[in-house]
């Protein structure tokens, strides 16, 4: 992908929110594969974002080998949770990586720790020097990473932004990201053709909940044909 010259973020703009577009979720061979993940569409959306100098804020599931979510060990979550998921998105493995072609030419992964210089990250995105920030997380919500809250708050100050969500899975992490955004007062849209869920019932329920919460439902065709 050819690098685009840095251009400042426009006052009236949109930002993509890429939810967990990683090999273990999006490839048929992945450890926790979501059915029919539209990977070519994800690549098209990223190409569009790069050509339009549109930033991408994303989340990446990031686990250690002995994560409490995994059925391969006896560890429990902070409230005694034991979901017994297959081992997935172990940091540094092939399954943890982003799907090929879904990263912009300039990006950073933001660790799931406190003490990150979030203002520096915001300045990079606002100036166009950085086109992608991907927040590592261990549970469903993008906001489980303590840096996501501060980056979004400072990034939108003085700007008229809409956050456009795509990725997997609709009934889990996509739902958590979109609802987390609207709960914090951000204008949020969901690309209905660029998300996939685990179950049809769960997907329908999640979409209804997001729509009721104020998430605007649209499609990638609308975006790509006329930038809304």
Backbone torsions as a table, in degrees:
resi	resn	phi	psi	omega
1	UNK	NA	124.1	-178.1
2	UNK	-71.5	133.5	179.6
3	UNK	-70.6	136.3	177.4
4	UNK	-93.7	149.0	177.3
5	UNK	-64.7	146.6	-179.3
6	UNK	-66.5	130.7	173.9
7	UNK	-133.3	138.5	-178.4
8	UNK	-60.3	149.4	176.9
9	UNK	-64.5	129.9	-178.6
10	UNK	-69.8	150.9	179.7
11	UNK	-60.6	-42.3	174.3
12	UNK	-106.0	111.0	-170.4
13	UNK	-154.4	178.2	173.9
14	UNK	-131.3	154.1	178.3
15	UNK	-130.0	131.8	174.0
16	UNK	-75.9	145.3	171.3
17	UNK	-119.9	106.9	-177.1
18	UNK	-92.8	112.7	-176.7
19	UNK	-100.1	104.8	166.6
20	UNK	57.5	38.1	175.9
21	UNK	-78.7	82.7	-174.8
22	UNK	-128.4	157.7	-174.0
23	UNK	-57.8	-42.0	-176.3
24	UNK	-65.9	-21.6	177.7
25	UNK	-98.1	-34.4	-166.2
26	UNK	-103.0	-16.5	177.1
27	UNK	-95.5	146.0	-179.8
28	UNK	-62.4	-22.7	178.3
29	UNK	-90.1	0.6	-176.7
30	UNK	-67.9	156.3	-175.9
31	UNK	-66.5	-28.7	-179.2
32	UNK	-135.7	59.1	-170.0
33	UNK	-68.6	134.2	174.3
34	UNK	-91.8	129.8	-175.9
35	UNK	-59.9	135.2	170.1
36	UNK	59.5	39.7	177.4
37	UNK	-60.7	127.3	-175.6
38	UNK	-83.5	69.2	-171.6
39	UNK	-64.9	-35.5	177.5
40	UNK	-64.6	-36.1	176.9
41	UNK	-66.9	-39.3	176.8
42	UNK	-60.4	-41.6	177.9
43	UNK	-63.0	-41.1	179.7
44	UNK	-63.6	-41.0	179.5
45	UNK	-64.5	-39.8	178.7
46	UNK	-67.4	-41.7	176.3
47	UNK	-59.3	-42.4	178.5
48	UNK	-61.8	-45.6	-179.7
49	UNK	-59.3	-42.4	-179.5
50	UNK	-65.3	-43.8	-178.5
51	UNK	-66.1	-30.7	-179.8
52	UNK	-92.9	1.3	-176.1
53	UNK	57.1	37.8	179.8
54	UNK	-92.8	122.4	179.7
55	UNK	-66.2	155.9	174.2
56	UNK	-122.4	123.0	168.7
57	UNK	-105.0	132.2	-175.7
58	UNK	-138.5	173.4	172.4
59	UNK	-122.8	148.8	174.1
60	UNK	-133.5	125.1	174.2
61	UNK	-65.2	127.1	-175.8
62	UNK	-138.6	113.9	-176.6
63	UNK	-123.9	154.6	165.6
64	UNK	-83.1	168.5	-175.3
65	UNK	-63.8	-23.4	-176.0
66	UNK	-112.8	33.2	-178.2
67	UNK	-57.4	144.6	-177.6
68	UNK	-67.1	-18.3	177.3
69	UNK	-69.5	-19.3	-169.5
70	UNK	-84.5	139.0	175.1
71	UNK	-75.4	-5.6	-177.6
72	UNK	-82.6	-0.4	177.7
73	UNK	-142.1	174.9	-177.5
74	UNK	-101.2	11.7	179.8
75	UNK	-69.6	145.7	179.7
76	UNK	-115.3	155.2	177.3
77	UNK	-71.9	175.2	-176.0
78	UNK	-61.3	-23.0	176.8
79	UNK	-112.8	22.9	179.4
80	UNK	84.4	12.8	-178.0
81	UNK	-64.8	146.0	176.6
82	UNK	-147.2	72.4	-175.3
83	UNK	-71.2	-18.8	175.9
84	UNK	57.2	40.0	174.4
85	UNK	-68.6	153.9	169.8
86	UNK	-60.4	150.6	176.0
87	UNK	-56.9	130.0	-177.0
88	UNK	-153.9	154.3	174.5
89	UNK	49.3	42.9	173.2
90	UNK	-73.4	123.8	-171.3
91	UNK	-55.9	129.6	179.3
92	UNK	96.4	-12.1	179.5
93	UNK	-86.9	168.6	178.3
94	UNK	-60.3	-39.2	-178.8
95	UNK	-66.4	-26.9	179.5
96	UNK	-73.4	-26.1	-172.9
97	UNK	-65.2	152.8	172.6
98	UNK	-65.3	147.9	175.4
99	UNK	-57.3	136.1	-177.9
100	UNK	-53.2	130.7	178.0
101	UNK	89.0	6.6	-177.6
102	UNK	-113.1	23.0	172.5
103	UNK	-117.7	138.5	173.0
104	UNK	-72.1	170.3	-177.0
105	UNK	-69.8	-22.3	179.9
106	UNK	-128.5	118.6	-174.4
107	UNK	-156.6	164.3	173.1
108	UNK	-138.1	144.9	167.5
109	UNK	-93.6	132.8	-176.7
110	UNK	-104.6	115.3	-175.3
111	UNK	-66.0	155.5	-178.5
112	UNK	-85.2	60.1	-177.9
113	UNK	-141.4	160.0	174.0
114	UNK	-83.6	166.0	176.2
115	UNK	92.5	2.0	178.0
116	UNK	-73.6	140.9	178.3
117	UNK	-77.6	83.7	-174.7
118	UNK	-67.2	-32.0	-179.2
119	UNK	-64.3	-35.1	176.7
120	UNK	-64.0	-40.2	177.9
121	UNK	-63.5	-43.2	178.7
122	UNK	-60.3	-45.0	-179.2
123	UNK	-62.4	-38.1	178.1
124	UNK	-62.5	-43.8	-178.9
125	UNK	-69.2	-43.8	-179.8
126	UNK	-61.3	-36.3	-177.9
127	UNK	-79.8	-15.5	-175.5
128	UNK	88.2	1.1	179.2
129	UNK	-68.8	-25.8	-179.2
130	UNK	-129.2	129.0	-177.8
131	UNK	-102.2	-5.5	-176.7
132	UNK	-150.1	131.5	170.8
133	UNK	-124.2	126.5	-177.1
134	UNK	-121.8	115.4	-173.7
135	UNK	-90.9	118.8	177.0
136	UNK	-71.8	143.2	-179.3
137	UNK	-150.2	159.8	179.3
138	UNK	-110.4	-16.7	178.6
139	UNK	-124.5	-172.6	-167.1
140	UNK	-60.8	-46.8	-166.8
141	UNK	-79.9	137.5	169.5
142	UNK	-50.4	-36.2	-175.0
143	UNK	-79.5	1.8	170.8
144	UNK	-66.1	-24.6	173.1
145	UNK	-80.0	122.0	-173.6
146	UNK	-64.9	-13.8	-178.2
147	UNK	-88.3	-18.9	-176.3
148	UNK	-63.6	-42.6	-178.7
149	UNK	-57.7	-49.9	-176.7
150	UNK	-67.6	-40.7	-179.3
151	UNK	-63.1	-47.8	-179.4
152	UNK	-63.9	-44.2	-179.5
153	UNK	-57.7	-48.3	-176.8
154	UNK	-75.0	-30.1	-178.4
155	UNK	-68.4	-38.9	-174.9
156	UNK	-84.1	-11.2	-177.7
157	UNK	-57.7	122.5	178.3
158	UNK	79.2	3.5	-179.2
159	UNK	-118.9	150.9	176.3
160	UNK	-101.8	91.4	-170.3
161	UNK	-114.1	146.9	165.4
162	UNK	-119.0	137.7	179.6
163	UNK	-102.1	124.2	-171.0
164	UNK	-112.3	115.4	-169.3
165	UNK	-98.0	137.9	169.1
166	UNK	-146.6	164.3	175.5
167	UNK	130.1	-154.3	-174.3
168	UNK	-137.0	159.7	-17.8
169	UNK	-95.3	143.8	-173.2
170	UNK	-53.7	-42.6	-174.2
171	UNK	-85.9	2.5	178.1
172	UNK	-128.9	-90.8	-170.6
173	UNK	-74.8	-32.8	175.4
174	UNK	-64.1	-47.6	177.2
175	UNK	-55.9	-47.9	-177.9
176	UNK	-63.0	-40.1	-179.6
177	UNK	-67.2	-48.9	-176.8
178	UNK	-64.9	-45.1	179.1
179	UNK	-66.3	-37.1	176.7
180	UNK	-62.5	-35.4	178.7
181	UNK	-69.5	-48.4	-178.1
182	UNK	-68.9	-33.8	177.1
183	UNK	-61.4	-27.7	179.7
184	UNK	-93.5	6.4	173.6
185	UNK	89.7	12.4	-179.1
186	UNK	-89.2	138.0	172.1
187	UNK	-66.1	125.7	-170.2
188	UNK	-134.2	135.7	175.0
189	UNK	-124.5	152.8	177.6
190	UNK	-121.5	129.6	174.4
191	UNK	-84.6	100.8	-170.9
192	UNK	-63.3	-29.6	179.4
193	UNK	-85.8	-4.9	-177.2
194	UNK	-116.1	28.5	171.0
195	UNK	-133.4	155.8	174.8
196	UNK	-142.7	144.3	-179.1
197	UNK	-111.8	174.6	178.9
198	UNK	-78.2	-46.4	-178.8
199	UNK	-128.6	149.2	177.7
200	UNK	-59.9	-40.5	-178.8
201	UNK	-66.3	-45.2	179.6
202	UNK	-65.1	-36.5	179.1
203	UNK	-66.4	-45.6	179.3
204	UNK	-61.1	-44.5	-179.1
205	UNK	-64.6	-41.4	-179.5
206	UNK	-66.0	-42.1	179.5
207	UNK	-64.4	-41.1	178.0
208	UNK	-62.9	-41.8	179.6
209	UNK	-64.8	-43.4	179.7
210	UNK	-65.1	-42.6	179.3
211	UNK	-61.5	-44.5	179.6
212	UNK	-63.1	-32.5	-179.8
213	UNK	-76.7	-11.8	177.9
214	UNK	112.0	7.8	176.1
215	UNK	-72.6	130.1	179.1
216	UNK	-82.6	125.5	-178.9
217	UNK	-92.6	129.4	179.3
218	UNK	-149.5	-169.7	-178.6
219	UNK	-132.8	161.8	177.3
220	UNK	-66.6	-31.3	179.0
221	UNK	-61.6	-41.3	177.2
222	UNK	-62.6	-42.3	-179.5
223	UNK	-66.2	-48.9	-173.7
224	UNK	-73.1	-25.1	-178.6
225	UNK	-81.1	-28.7	-177.3
226	UNK	-152.4	18.7	-177.2
227	UNK	49.6	47.8	-173.4
228	UNK	65.2	NA	NA
